[in-house]
Amino acid sequence: MITTLTLNPCIDKTVVIGGFKYGGLNRVIDTRTDASGKGINVSIVISQLGEQTKCLGFNFLNGKNLVCERLEKHAIPYEFIDVEGTLRTNIKIFDRESGIMTELNESGHCVREESVALLKELVVSNVKDTEIMVFNGSVPAGVPKDIYGQLIEKANYAGVKTILDAEGELLLEGIKSGPFFIKPNLYEFETAFGIKVKDVKDVVKVSKGIIESGVKIVCVSLGKDGAVLVSRDGAWYSPALRIKVRGVQGAGDSLVAGVCIALRRGLELPEMLRYGMAAAHASLLRDGTLLCTREDFDNMLSKIKVEKIIA
């Protein structure tokens, strides 16, 4: 079982335009609305690719049914701590002409201390039934910045492989507990570690230092430039394919899902990167937060290239 954690679920409203005009009139080509959240996205991709998964986390009372209905549509089991407040709305403006996404994300309603305590109990009660646990995304107000670190420590103690995909303090505090795998994007990587990446060898150098601190695998997604995966055993790079992009949100979550599946199947590190990139590319083919299908994943898997980086 692959278990995911979503502490700040949302409604993603995607607005598609053709050529963004800052301060001017923008004609909308298409819109769609999806109940979402990074862990939820990961679980949906895992389910669509044929593996078992379960969602844990918070769910806000005003709008909670939207999240539950989407998971039930995919037959994904879930356990949420219901909290007061309204499900936040994130507006995604996708410029189809440039392929650039502009995001306007709400922070999320404040969560009480007692709900955080219940969440910790929920995670602990589920570690015995899972092999891989994914901690990703933002957290609402009221949740401590070391929450992922606390939970990763508990999961590690139970022998669960832990995956962390977060930014800023959530990432840095989480790393202190030694997650098995982390996946920042380029912006998150540069801002968290105070660097400016010039080429993939910069990614490898910094990642080696992170691995010395206790992380087993570092994967940095580089957007249109592909992705890099680093471990003690070596480093690999996978370039992005030239495809017609219909939506970019959820691509990073799909990469995490692909990695989870490869890890669950005991595949080698280069194949882990290839699975992640295939899932990410398959999601780019779909509108909004629809995420990748098995058919598109299989098609992309045969096209993704992975090469070893000679440092």
Phi and psi in degrees as GROMACS dihedral restraints (atoms count N, CA, C in turn):
[ dihedral_restraints ]
;  ai    aj    ak    al  type     phi  dphi    fc
    3     4     5     6     1  -109.9    20    10
    4     5     6     7     1   119.1    20    10
    6     7     8     9     1  -107.9    20    10
    7     8     9    10     1   137.0    20    10
    9    10    11    12     1  -118.4    20    10
   10    11    12    13     1   154.6    20    10
   12    13    14    15     1  -122.0    20    10
   13    14    15    16     1   125.8    20    10
   15    16    17    18     1  -124.4    20    10
   16    17    18    19     1   112.4    20    10
   18    19    20    21     1   -97.1    20    10
   19    20    21    22     1   -14.2    20    10
   21    22    23    24     1  -137.4    20    10
   22    23    24    25     1    65.3    20    10
   24    25    26    27     1   -61.8    20    10
   25    26    27    28     1   165.3    20    10
   27    28    29    30     1  -157.0    20    10
   28    29    30    31     1   175.2    20    10
   30    31    32    33     1  -110.5    20    10
   31    32    33    34     1   120.6    20    10
   33    34    35    36     1   -92.3    20    10
   34    35    36    37     1   115.6    20    10
   36    37    38    39     1  -104.5    20    10
   37    38    39    40     1   111.1    20    10
   39    40    41    42     1   -98.3    20    10
   40    41    42    43     1   126.9    20    10
   42    43    44    45     1  -114.5    20    10
   43    44    45    46     1   121.5    20    10
   45    46    47    48     1  -102.5    20    10
   46    47    48    49     1   128.0    20    10
   48    49    50    51     1  -128.4    20    10
   49    50    51    52     1   170.1    20    10
   51    52    53    54     1  -121.6    20    10
   52    53    54    55     1    86.1    20    10
   54    55    56    57     1    97.0    20    10
   55    56    57    58     1    89.6    20    10
   57    58    59    60     1   -70.1    20    10
   58    59    60    61     1   131.9    20    10
   60    61    62    63     1  -116.5    20    10
   61    62    63    64     1   103.5    20    10
   63    64    65    66     1   -65.8    20    10
   64    65    66    67     1   125.1    20    10
   66    67    68    69     1    77.0    20    10
   67    68    69    70     1     4.6    20    10
   69    70    71    72     1  -119.8    20    10
   70    71    72    73     1  -170.6    20    10
   72    73    74    75     1   -84.8    20    10
   73    74    75    76     1   129.0    20    10
   75    76    77    78     1  -119.3    20    10
   76    77    78    79     1   119.9    20    10
   78    79    80    81     1   -81.7    20    10
   79    80    81    82     1   129.9    20    10
   81    82    83    84     1   -84.6    20    10
   82    83    84    85     1   126.6    20    10
   84    85    86    87     1   -84.0    20    10
   85    86    87    88     1   -42.0    20    10
   87    88    89    90     1  -159.1    20    10
   88    89    90    91     1   156.3    20    10
   90    91    92    93     1  -139.8    20    10
   91    92    93    94     1   153.2    20    10
   93    94    95    96     1  -154.0    20    10
   94    95    96    97     1   156.1    20    10
   96    97    98    99     1  -127.8    20    10
   97    98    99   100     1   131.5    20    10
   99   100   101   102     1  -135.0    20    10
  100   101   102   103     1   133.9    20    10
  102   103   104   105     1   -67.7    20    10
  103   104   105   106     1   134.4    20    10
  105   106   107   108     1  -150.9    20    10
  106   107   108   109     1  -165.4    20    10
  108   109   110   111     1   141.4    20    10
  109   110   111   112     1   143.4    20    10
  111   112   113   114     1   -61.1    20    10
  112   113   114   115     1   -43.9    20    10
  114   115   116   117     1   -66.4    20    10
  115   116   117   118     1   -37.7    20    10
  117   118   119   120     1   -60.8    20    10
  118   119   120   121     1   -44.3    20    10
  120   121   122   123     1   -59.8    20    10
  121   122   123   124     1   -44.8    20    10
  123   124   125   126     1   -59.1    20    10
  124   125   126   127     1   -45.4    20    10
  126   127   128   129     1   -64.3    20    10
  127   128   129   130     1   -39.8    20    10
  129   130   131   132     1   -62.7    20    10
  130   131   132   133     1   -43.4    20    10
  132   133   134   135     1   -64.0    20    10
  133   134   135   136     1   -45.1    20    10
  135   136   137   138     1   -57.4    20    10
  136   137   138   139     1   -44.6    20    10
  138   139   140   141     1   -63.0    20    10
  139   140   141   142     1   -44.5    20    10
  141   142   143   144     1   -67.4    20    10
  142   143   144   145     1   -19.5    20    10
  144   145   146   147     1   -98.0    20    10
  145   146   147   148     1     8.4    20    10
  147   148   149   150     1    95.3    20    10
  148   149   150   151     1    12.2    20    10
  150   151   152   153     1  -110.0    20    10
  151   152   153   154     1   157.6    20    10
  153   154   155   156     1   -80.3    20    10
  154   155   156   157     1   140.4    20    10
  156   157   158   159     1  -150.5    20    10
  157   158   159   160     1   162.2    20    10
  159   160   161   162     1  -144.5    20    10
  160   161   162   163     1   143.5    20    10
  162   163   164   165     1  -105.2    20    10
  163   164   165   166     1   134.1    20    10
  165   166   167   168     1  -122.4    20    10
  166   167   168   169     1   165.3    20    10
  168   169   170   171     1   144.5    20    10
  169   170   171   172     1  -160.4    20    10
  171   172   173   174     1   -97.3    20    10
  172   173   174   175     1   152.1    20    10
  174   175   176   177     1  -139.7    20    10
  175   176   177   178     1   131.4    20    10
  177   178   179   180     1   -86.4    20    10
  178   179   180   181     1   134.7    20    10
  180   181   182   183     1   -56.6    20    10
  181   182   183   184     1   -39.6    20    10
  183   184   185   186     1   -87.1    20    10
  184   185   186   187     1    96.3    20    10
  186   187   188   189     1   113.0    20    10
  187   188   189   190     1    -1.4    20    10
  189   190   191   192     1   -58.5    20    10
  190   191   192   193     1   -33.0    20    10
  192   193   194   195     1   -63.4    20    10
  193   194   195   196     1   -29.0    20    10
  195   196   197   198     1   -63.5    20    10
  196   197   198   199     1   -41.5    20    10
  198   199   200   201     1   -67.3    20    10
  199   200   201   202     1   -47.9    20    10
  201   202   203   204     1   -61.3    20    10
  202   203   204   205     1   -42.3    20    10
  204   205   206   207     1   -63.7    20    10
  205   206   207   208     1   -38.3    20    10
  207   208   209   210     1   -67.8    20    10
  208   209   210   211     1   -41.1    20    10
  210   211   212   213     1   -67.4    20    10
  211   212   213   214     1   -39.3    20    10
  213   214   215   216     1   -65.3    20    10
  214   215   216   217     1   -33.5    20    10
  216   217   218   219     1   -59.8    20    10
  217   218   219   220     1   -32.9    20    10
  219   220   221   222     1   -97.6    20    10
  220   221   222   223     1     7.2    20    10
  222   223   224   225     1    57.2    20    10
  223   224   225   226     1    39.8    20    10
  225   226   227   228     1   -99.5    20    10
  226   227   228   229     1   121.0    20    10
  228   229   230   231     1   -68.7    20    10
  229   230   231   232     1   152.2    20    10
  231   232   233   234     1  -150.7    20    10
  232   233   234   235     1   155.2    20    10
  234   235   236   237     1  -138.8    20    10
  235   236   237   238     1   117.6    20    10
  237   238   239   240     1  -120.6    20    10
  238   239   240   241     1   148.7    20    10
  240   241   242   243     1   -89.8    20    10
  241   242   243   244     1   114.5    20    10
  243   244   245   246     1   -74.6    20    10
  244   245   246   247     1   131.7    20    10
  246   247   248   249     1  -129.0    20    10
  247   248   249   250     1   157.8    20    10
  249   250   251   252     1   -68.8    20    10
  250   251   252   253     1   152.2    20    10
  252   253   254   255     1   119.8    20    10
  253   254   255   256     1  -179.7    20    10
  255   256   257   258     1  -112.0    20    10
  256   257   258   259     1   137.9    20    10
  258   259   260   261     1   -56.3    20    10
  259   260   261   262     1   126.1    20    10
  261   262   263   264     1   -70.3    20    10
  262   263   264   265     1   157.6    20    10
  264   265   266   267     1  -116.3    20    10
  265   266   267   268     1   128.9    20    10
  267   268   269   270     1  -110.7    20    10
  268   269   270   271     1   126.0    20    10
  270   271   272   273     1   -97.8    20    10
  271   272   273   274     1   124.3    20    10
  273   274   275   276     1  -114.0    20    10
  274   275   276   277     1   114.0    20    10
  276   277   278   279     1  -100.8    20    10
  277   278   279   280     1   108.2    20    10
  279   280   281   282     1  -103.3    20    10
  280   281   282   283     1   118.0    20    10
  282   283   284   285     1   -89.4    20    10
  283   284   285   286     1   103.3    20    10
  285   286   287   288     1   -65.1    20    10
  286   287   288   289     1   -26.0    20    10
  288   289   290   291     1   -69.6    20    10
  289   290   291   292     1   -43.6    20    10
  291   292   293   294     1   -98.1    20    10
  292   293   294   295     1   -17.7    20    10
  294   295   296   297     1    77.5    20    10
  295   296   297   298     1    15.0    20    10
  297   298   299   300     1   -99.1    20    10
  298   299   300   301     1   135.9    20    10
  300   301   302   303     1  -104.5    20    10
  301   302   303   304     1   130.4    20    10
  303   304   305   306     1  -109.9    20    10
  304   305   306   307     1   127.8    20    10
  306   307   308   309     1  -116.0    20    10
  307   308   309   310     1   137.5    20    10
  309   310   311   312     1  -123.0    20    10
  310   311   312   313     1    94.5    20    10
  312   313   314   315     1  -104.3    20    10
  313   314   315   316     1   127.0    20    10
  315   316   317   318     1   -73.0    20    10
  316   317   318   319     1   158.3    20    10
  318   319   320   321     1   -81.3    20    10
  319   320   321   322     1   -33.0    20    10
  321   322   323   324     1   104.0    20    10
  322   323   324   325     1   145.1    20    10
  324   325   326   327     1   -67.6    20    10
  325   326   327   328     1   144.8    20    10
  327   328   329   330     1   -62.6    20    10
  328   329   330   331     1   138.8    20    10
  330   331   332   333     1  -108.4    20    10
  331   332   333   334     1   137.0    20    10
  333   334   335   336     1   -76.4    20    10
  334   335   336   337     1   156.9    20    10
  336   337   338   339     1   -59.2    20    10
  337   338   339   340     1   -38.1    20    10
  339   340   341   342     1   -67.1    20    10
  340   341   342   343     1   -29.4    20    10
  342   343   344   345     1   -71.5    20    10
  343   344   345   346     1   -35.2    20    10
  345   346   347   348     1   -63.5    20    10
  346   347   348   349     1   -40.9    20    10
  348   349   350   351     1   -63.1    20    10
  349   350   351   352     1   -40.7    20    10
  351   352   353   354     1   -65.8    20    10
  352   353   354   355     1   -35.5    20    10
  354   355   356   357     1   -63.3    20    10
  355   356   357   358     1   -43.8    20    10
  357   358   359   360     1   -59.6    20    10
  358   359   360   361     1   -41.7    20    10
  360   361   362   363     1   -63.4    20    10
  361   362   363   364     1   -38.6    20    10
  363   364   365   366     1   -63.1    20    10
  364   365   366   367     1   -44.7    20    10
  366   367   368   369     1   -63.8    20    10
  367   368   369   370     1   -46.5    20    10
  369   370   371   372     1   -59.9    20    10
  370   371   372   373     1   -38.7    20    10
  372   373   374   375     1   -70.1    20    10
  373   374   375   376     1   -16.2    20    10
  375   376   377   378     1  -102.7    20    10
  376   377   378   379     1   -11.2    20    10
  378   379   380   381     1   -64.8    20    10
  379   380   381   382     1   -30.2    20    10
  381   382   383   384     1   -68.7    20    10
  382   383   384   385     1   -18.3    20    10
  384   385   386   387     1  -105.9    20    10
  385   386   387   388     1    10.4    20    10
  387   388   389   390     1  -130.5    20    10
  388   389   390   391     1   151.9    20    10
  390   391   392   393     1   -99.1    20    10
  391   392   393   394     1   -34.0    20    10
  393   394   395   396     1  -132.4    20    10
  394   395   396   397     1   134.1    20    10
  396   397   398   399     1  -126.7    20    10
  397   398   399   400     1   129.5    20    10
  399   400   401   402     1  -106.9    20    10
  400   401   402   403     1   125.7    20    10
  402   403   404   405     1  -114.2    20    10
  403   404   405   406     1   112.3    20    10
  405   406   407   408     1  -153.0    20    10
  406   407   408   409     1   155.4    20    10
  408   409   410   411     1    99.6    20    10
  409   410   411   412     1   177.7    20    10
  411   412   413   414     1   -78.1    20    10
  412   413   414   415     1   170.7    20    10
  414   415   416   417     1  -126.5    20    10
  415   416   417   418     1   148.5    20    10
  417   418   419   420     1   -75.3    20    10
  418   419   420   421     1   166.4    20    10
  420   421   422   423     1   -57.0    20    10
  421   422   423   424     1   145.4    20    10
  423   424   425   426     1    97.3    20    10
  424   425   426   427     1   -14.9    20    10
  426   427   428   429     1   -98.7    20    10
  427   428   429   430     1   126.7    20    10
  429   430   431   432     1   -65.5    20    10
  430   431   432   433     1   149.8    20    10
  432   433   434   435     1   -69.0    20    10
  433   434   435   436     1   -14.7    20    10
  435   436   437   438     1   -99.7    20    10
  436   437   438   439     1    16.8    20    10
  438   439   440   441     1   -58.7    20    10
  439   440   441   442     1   -43.2    20    10
  441   442   443   444     1   -65.8    20    10
  442   443   444   445     1   -38.3    20    10
  444   445   446   447     1   -61.2    20    10
  445   446   447   448     1   -42.8    20    10
  447   448   449   450     1   -61.6    20    10
  448   449   450   451     1   -44.9    20    10
  450   451   452   453     1   -73.7    20    10
  451   452   453   454     1   -36.5    20    10
  453   454   455   456     1   -62.6    20    10
  454   455   456   457     1   -39.9    20    10
  456   457   458   459     1   -59.9    20    10
  457   458   459   460     1   -42.7    20    10
  459   460   461   462     1   -66.9    20    10
  460   461   462   463     1   -42.1    20    10
  462   463   464   465     1   -68.2    20    10
  463   464   465   466     1   -41.2    20    10
  465   466   467   468     1   -59.5    20    10
  466   467   468   469     1   -41.9    20    10
  468   469   470   471     1   -60.5    20    10
  469   470   471   472     1   -31.2    20    10
  471   472   473   474     1   -86.2    20    10
  472   473   474   475     1     1.7    20    10
  474   475   476   477     1    83.7    20    10
  475   476   477   478     1    15.9    20    10
  477   478   479   480     1   -86.7    20    10
  478   479   480   481     1   137.8    20    10
  480   481   482   483     1   -76.7    20    10
  481   482   483   484     1   125.2    20    10
  483   484   485   486     1  -109.3    20    10
  484   485   486   487     1   138.7    20    10
  486   487   488   489     1  -123.1    20    10
  487   488   489   490     1   130.4    20    10
  489   490   491   492     1  -121.3    20    10
  490   491   492   493     1   126.0    20    10
  492   493   494   495     1  -133.6    20    10
  493   494   495   496     1    94.4    20    10
  495   496   497   498     1  -150.9    20    10
  496   497   498   499     1  -179.5    20    10
  498   499   500   501     1  -132.6    20    10
  499   500   501   502     1   166.1    20    10
  501   502   503   504     1    56.9    20    10
  502   503   504   505     1  -136.2    20    10
  504   505   506   507     1   -61.2    20    10
  505   506   507   508     1   -35.4    20    10
  507   508   509   510     1   -58.9    20    10
  508   509   510   511     1   -40.9    20    10
  510   511   512   513     1   -69.9    20    10
  511   512   513   514     1   -50.3    20    10
  513   514   515   516     1   -64.8    20    10
  514   515   516   517     1   -40.6    20    10
  516   517   518   519     1   -69.6    20    10
  517   518   519   520     1   -36.4    20    10
  519   520   521   522     1   -64.8    20    10
  520   521   522   523     1   -37.9    20    10
  522   523   524   525     1   -61.2    20    10
  523   524   525   526     1   -31.1    20    10
  525   526   527   528     1   -60.3    20    10
  526   527   528   529     1   -23.4    20    10
  528   529   530   531     1   -93.3    20    10
  529   530   531   532     1     4.1    20    10
  531   532   533   534     1    68.1    20    10
  532   533   534   535     1    56.8    20    10
  534   535   536   537     1   -63.0    20    10
  535   536   537   538     1   154.2    20    10
  537   538   539   540     1   -65.6    20    10
  538   539   540   541     1   -38.3    20    10
  540   541   542   543     1  -145.6    20    10
  541   542   543   544     1   136.5    20    10
  543   544   545   546     1  -126.1    20    10
  544   545   546   547     1   150.1    20    10
  546   547   548   549     1  -138.7    20    10
  547   548   549   550     1    76.1    20    10
  549   550   551   552     1   -77.4    20    10
  550   551   552   553     1   154.9    20    10
  552   553   554   555     1   -84.8    20    10
  553   554   555   556     1   178.5    20    10
  555   556   557   558     1   -60.2    20    10
  556   557   558   559     1   -45.7    20    10
  558   559   560   561     1   -61.1    20    10
  559   560   561   562     1   -46.5    20    10
  561   562   563   564     1   -62.9    20    10
  562   563   564   565     1   -38.6    20    10
  564   565   566   567     1   -64.7    20    10
  565   566   567   568     1   -48.6    20    10
  567   568   569   570     1   -66.5    20    10
  568   569   570   571     1   -44.2    20    10
  570   571   572   573     1   -72.1    20    10
  571   572   573   574     1   -36.8    20    10
  573   574   575   576     1   -67.9    20    10
  574   575   576   577     1   -37.2    20    10
  576   577   578   579     1  -108.8    20    10
  577   578   579   580     1     7.6    20    10
  579   580   581   582     1    61.0    20    10
  580   581   582   583     1    44.3    20    10
  582   583   584   585     1  -129.3    20    10
  583   584   585   586     1   167.7    20    10
  585   586   587   588     1  -124.2    20    10
  586   587   588   589     1   114.7    20    10
  588   589   590   591     1   -78.9    20    10
  589   590   591   592     1   124.6    20    10
  591   592   593   594     1   -98.7    20    10
  592   593   594   595     1   -34.2    20    10
  594   595   596   597     1  -155.5    20    10
  595   596   597   598     1   178.2    20    10
  597   598   599   600     1   -65.2    20    10
  598   599   600   601     1   -25.1    20    10
  600   601   602   603     1   -67.8    20    10
  601   602   603   604     1   -28.6    20    10
  603   604   605   606     1   -64.9    20    10
  604   605   606   607     1   -40.4    20    10
  606   607   608   609     1   -61.8    20    10
  607   608   609   610     1   -44.5    20    10
  609   610   611   612     1   -62.2    20    10
  610   611   612   613     1   -45.1    20    10
  612   613   614   615     1   -60.7    20    10
  613   614   615   616     1   -48.9    20    10
  615   616   617   618     1   -67.4    20    10
  616   617   618   619     1   -39.0    20    10
  618   619   620   621     1   -63.1    20    10
  619   620   621   622     1   -36.6    20    10
  621   622   623   624     1   -61.0    20    10
  622   623   624   625     1   -38.1    20    10
  624   625   626   627     1   -66.1    20    10
  625   626   627   628     1   -38.2    20    10
  627   628   629   630     1   -64.7    20    10
  628   629   630   631     1   -40.0    20    10
  630   631   632   633     1   -64.5    20    10
  631   632   633   634     1   -34.7    20    10
  633   634   635   636     1   -62.0    20    10
  634   635   636   637     1   -24.3    20    10
  636   637   638   639     1   -82.9    20    10
  637   638   639   640     1    -7.7    20    10
  639   640   641   642     1   127.8    20    10
  640   641   642   643     1   -12.2    20    10
  642   643   644   645     1   -74.0    20    10
  643   644   645   646     1   138.6    20    10
  645   646   647   648     1   -84.2    20    10
  646   647   648   649     1   -41.9    20    10
  648   649   650   651     1  -136.8    20    10
  649   650   651   652     1   136.0    20    10
  651   652   653   654     1  -118.6    20    10
  652   653   654   655     1   128.8    20    10
  654   655   656   657     1  -125.1    20    10
  655   656   657   658     1   123.9    20    10
  657   658   659   660     1  -113.5    20    10
  658   659   660   661     1   119.4    20    10
  660   661   662   663     1   -86.0    20    10
  661   662   663   664     1   133.5    20    10
  663   664   665   666     1  -111.8    20    10
  664   665   666   667     1    18.9    20    10
  666   667   668   669     1    64.6    20    10
  667   668   669   670     1  -127.8    20    10
  669   670   671   672     1   -68.0    20    10
  670   671   672   673     1    -8.0    20    10
  672   673   674   675     1   -97.8    20    10
  673   674   675   676     1     4.2    20    10
  675   676   677   678     1   100.2    20    10
  676   677   678   679     1  -141.8    20    10
  678   679   680   681     1  -156.5    20    10
  679   680   681   682     1   155.2    20    10
  681   682   683   684     1  -125.1    20    10
  682   683   684   685     1   138.4    20    10
  684   685   686   687     1  -123.8    20    10
  685   686   687   688     1   131.4    20    10
  687   688   689   690     1  -131.0    20    10
  688   689   690   691     1   136.9    20    10
  690   691   692   693     1  -141.3    20    10
  691   692   693   694     1  -178.9    20    10
  693   694   695   696     1   -62.7    20    10
  694   695   696   697     1   -25.9    20    10
  696   697   698   699     1   -85.0    20    10
  697   698   699   700     1    -9.4    20    10
  699   700   701   702     1   152.9    20    10
  700   701   702   703     1  -172.7    20    10
  702   703   704   705     1  -140.0    20    10
  703   704   705   706     1   144.4    20    10
  705   706   707   708     1  -134.8    20    10
  706   707   708   709     1   149.8    20    10
  708   709   710   711     1  -126.5    20    10
  709   710   711   712     1   139.2    20    10
  711   712   713   714     1  -127.1    20    10
  712   713   714   715     1   116.3    20    10
  714   715   716   717     1   -74.0    20    10
  715   716   717   718     1   152.0    20    10
  717   718   719   720     1   -75.8    20    10
  718   719   720   721     1   147.0    20    10
  720   721   722   723     1   -86.0    20    10
  721   722   723   724     1   154.6    20    10
  723   724   725   726     1   -86.7    20    10
  724   725   726   727     1   106.6    20    10
  726   727   728   729     1  -134.2    20    10
  727   728   729   730     1   165.1    20    10
  729   730   731   732     1   -82.9    20    10
  730   731   732   733     1   110.2    20    10
  732   733   734   735     1   -84.9    20    10
  733   734   735   736     1   127.3    20    10
  735   736   737   738     1  -107.5    20    10
  736   737   738   739     1   -18.6    20    10
  738   739   740   741     1  -169.6    20    10
  739   740   741   742     1   139.4    20    10
  741   742   743   744     1  -106.6    20    10
  742   743   744   745     1   -19.8    20    10
  744   745   746   747     1   -69.3    20    10
  745   746   747   748     1   140.5    20    10
  747   748   749   750     1    90.3    20    10
  748   749   750   751     1    -7.0    20    10
  750   751   752   753     1   -67.2    20    10
  751   752   753   754     1   -42.9    20    10
  753   754   755   756     1   -65.5    20    10
  754   755   756   757     1   -38.6    20    10
  756   757   758   759     1   -64.6    20    10
  757   758   759   760     1   -36.6    20    10
  759   760   761   762     1   -66.8    20    10
  760   761   762   763     1   -38.0    20    10
  762   763   764   765     1   -59.6    20    10
  763   764   765   766     1   -45.1    20    10
  765   766   767   768     1   -60.3    20    10
  766   767   768   769     1   -42.0    20    10
  768   769   770   771     1   -62.3    20    10
  769   770   771   772     1   -43.2    20    10
  771   772   773   774     1   -61.3    20    10
  772   773   774   775     1   -41.9    20    10
  774   775   776   777     1   -61.8    20    10
  775   776   777   778     1   -44.0    20    10
  777   778   779   780     1   -57.5    20    10
  778   779   780   781     1   -43.5    20    10
  780   781   782   783     1   -66.1    20    10
  781   782   783   784     1   -43.0    20    10
  783   784   785   786     1   -62.5    20    10
  784   785   786   787     1   -41.5    20    10
  786   787   788   789     1   -64.8    20    10
  787   788   789   790     1   -43.2    20    10
  789   790   791   792     1   -61.1    20    10
  790   791   792   793     1   -32.9    20    10
  792   793   794   795     1   -90.8    20    10
  793   794   795   796     1     0.9    20    10
  795   796   797   798     1    71.3    20    10
  796   797   798   799     1    31.1    20    10
  798   799   800   801     1   -81.0    20    10
  799   800   801   802     1   159.6    20    10
  801   802   803   804     1   -71.9    20    10
  802   803   804   805     1   163.7    20    10
  804   805   806   807     1   -57.4    20    10
  805   806   807   808     1   -45.4    20    10
  807   808   809   810     1   -60.2    20    10
  808   809   810   811     1   -36.4    20    10
  810   811   812   813     1   -70.6    20    10
  811   812   813   814     1   -31.8    20    10
  813   814   815   816     1   -60.7    20    10
  814   815   816   817     1   -44.4    20    10
  816   817   818   819     1   -65.9    20    10
  817   818   819   820     1   -39.5    20    10
  819   820   821   822     1   -64.9    20    10
  820   821   822   823     1   -41.8    20    10
  822   823   824   825     1   -62.1    20    10
  823   824   825   826     1   -43.9    20    10
  825   826   827   828     1   -61.9    20    10
  826   827   828   829     1   -45.1    20    10
  828   829   830   831     1   -68.3    20    10
  829   830   831   832     1   -35.8    20    10
  831   832   833   834     1   -64.1    20    10
  832   833   834   835     1   -42.5    20    10
  834   835   836   837     1   -66.9    20    10
  835   836   837   838     1   -40.0    20    10
  837   838   839   840     1   -63.1    20    10
  838   839   840   841     1   -46.4    20    10
  840   841   842   843     1   -63.4    20    10
  841   842   843   844     1   -39.4    20    10
  843   844   845   846     1   -63.5    20    10
  844   845   846   847     1   -33.6    20    10
  846   847   848   849     1   -71.7    20    10
  847   848   849   850     1   -33.2    20    10
  849   850   851   852     1   -63.1    20    10
  850   851   852   853     1   -20.7    20    10
  852   853   854   855     1   -78.4    20    10
  853   854   855   856     1    -8.9    20    10
  855   856   857   858     1  -115.7    20    10
  856   857   858   859     1   151.0    20    10
  858   859   860   861     1   -73.2    20    10
  859   860   861   862     1   154.3    20    10
  861   862   863   864     1    53.8    20    10
  862   863   864   865     1  -135.8    20    10
  864   865   866   867     1  -110.5    20    10
  865   866   867   868     1    44.0    20    10
  867   868   869   870     1   -73.3    20    10
  868   869   870   871     1   -31.5    20    10
  870   871   872   873     1    71.2    20    10
  871   872   873   874     1   171.5    20    10
  873   874   875   876     1   -77.1    20    10
  874   875   876   877     1   151.9    20    10
  876   877   878   879     1  -103.3    20    10
  877   878   879   880     1   162.8    20    10
  879   880   881   882     1   -62.5    20    10
  880   881   882   883     1   -40.7    20    10
  882   883   884   885     1   -62.0    20    10
  883   884   885   886     1   -46.5    20    10
  885   886   887   888     1   -68.6    20    10
  886   887   888   889     1   -36.2    20    10
  888   889   890   891     1   -61.2    20    10
  889   890   891   892     1   -48.8    20    10
  891   892   893   894     1   -61.4    20    10
  892   893   894   895     1   -38.5    20    10
  894   895   896   897     1   -65.9    20    10
  895   896   897   898     1   -43.3    20    10
  897   898   899   900     1   -70.2    20    10
  898   899   900   901     1   -34.3    20    10
  900   901   902   903     1   -57.3    20    10
  901   902   903   904     1   -35.6    20    10
  903   904   905   906     1   -75.4    20    10
  904   905   906   907     1   -12.6    20    10
  906   907   908   909     1  -104.9    20    10
  907   908   909   910     1   -19.6    20    10
  909   910   911   912     1   -72.0    20    10
  910   911   912   913     1   131.9    20    10
  912   913   914   915     1  -108.3    20    10
  913   914   915   916     1   143.0    20    10
  915   916   917   918     1  -131.6    20    10
  916   917   918   919     1   130.0    20    10
  918   919   920   921     1  -127.4    20    10
  919   920   921   922     1   146.3    20    10
  921   922   923   924     1   -78.0    20    10
  922   923   924   925     1   139.2    20    10
  924   925   926   927     1   -92.0    20    10
  925   926   927   928     1   125.4    20    10
  927   928   929   930     1   -95.8    20    10
  928   929   930   931     1   104.7    20    10
